[in-house]
């Protein structure tokens, strides 16, 4: 006589976990003061508050915080840049350059959002057309202005 019942009952009980099987999306982080050199591959979102020297491959959103720095290429689905980036940026979705961003890079993206105050030096290719920084200035692009939150 088994204490836990028959084999089928025991295996069914073992497969049932008291913990939920679905997890919230993971956000990886390189903290302030950390320096990572080489190729960094992330299967989900990543937030950079430190420094990355090399290539950043992200299957999700690459977030470079105001205190963050990337010296190398960024390849991501989406990206929000508030810090410093020098290299190439290839984003298949939306790239957002926040007001504090300092970007020296050639950009290839489907959609680009540039907040007032962001600094960009390089070329931008969107939808098959390449524009340099002077062409972007003369284009009829209106920078976004932050709206005050209403409660």
Protein Blocks (a to p, Z undefined) as FASTA:
>chain_A
ZZkbpfklmmmmmmpcfbdfbdcdddddddehiacedjdddfbdcddfbdcedddddedd
ddddfkbccedddddfbdcdfbdcedddddfbbcdddfkbccddddddfbdcddehiace
ddddeehiacdfklmmmpccdddddddddZZ
